[in-house]
Amino acid sequence: MKDELDKRLQLMTISVIIPVYNASATLFHCLESLDRQTYRNLELLLVDDCSTDESLHILMSYVEQQSNCLLYTSPSPRDLST
């Protein structure tokens, strides 16, 4: 039973959505943590809400190095917490 569950989990893609607004101080740590995950079938959806710090540049650099990432940028600031 456990082997069957493990096989099904390996086939599943898990989407991780990361909203970002002026998070350059902590963003590297967050992305590094995602890189260390042992589950490899991840889809990363990175959403920048018009950051005014270096967050967008950090995200763009990260996405260039990863094949499982999509970067979305908001054309105007929104409250993504609601």
KOLZAZA-45043 format. One record per residue (C-alpha): residue in one letter; x, y, z. Coordinates in steps of 0.2 Angstrom, whole numbers, padded with zeros to 4 digits, always signed. Layout:
N
AXYZ ...
END
This chain:
82
M+0000+0000+0000 K+0014+0012+0004 D+0023+0008-0012 E+0007+0012-0022 L+0005+0029-0013 D+0023+0033-0016 K+0021+0030-0035 R+0006+0041-0036 L+0015+0055-0026 Q+0029+0054-0038 L+0018+0057-0053 M+0009+0072-0045 T+0015+0090-0049 I+0014+0101-0034 S+0012+0120-0037 V+0020+0132-0025 I+0014+0150-0027 I+0026+0163-0020 P+0019+0181-0019 V+0033+0194-0018 Y+0033+0212-0013 N+0050+0220-0008 A+0057+0204-0001 S+0075+0206-0007 A+0081+0203+0011 T+0073+0186+0013 L+0070+0180-0005 F+0086+0172-0008 H+0083+0161+0008 C+0066+0157+0002 L+0072+0151-0016 E+0087+0142-0008 S+0075+0132+0003 L+0064+0127-0013 D+0080+0121-0021 R+0084+0110-0006 Q+0067+0101-0007 T+0068+0082-0010 Y+0052+0081-0019 R+0057+0086-0037 N+0040+0087-0046 L+0037+0105-0041 E+0030+0119-0052 L+0035+0136-0045 L+0024+0151-0048 L+0033+0167-0043 V+0022+0183-0043 D+0030+0200-0041 D+0018+0214-0036 C+0028+0229-0042 S+0043+0228-0030 T+0053+0243-0028 D+0068+0234-0022 E+0079+0221-0030 S+0066+0207-0029 L+0061+0207-0047 H+0080+0205-0052 I+0082+0191-0040 L+0067+0182-0047 M+0072+0185-0065 S+0090+0178-0061 Y+0082+0163-0052 V+0070+0159-0066 E+0084+0159-0079 Q+0092+0145-0070 Q+0077+0134-0067 S+0066+0124-0079 N+0051+0123-0067 C+0047+0141-0064 L+0035+0154-0070 L+0037+0172-0066 Y+0022+0184-0066 T+0023+0202-0064 S+0009+0214-0059 P+0007+0229-0070 S+0001+0239-0055 P+0002+0236-0036 R-0011+0225-0028 D-0014+0218-0011 L-0010+0200-0014 S-0013+0195+0004 T-0032+0195+0001 
END
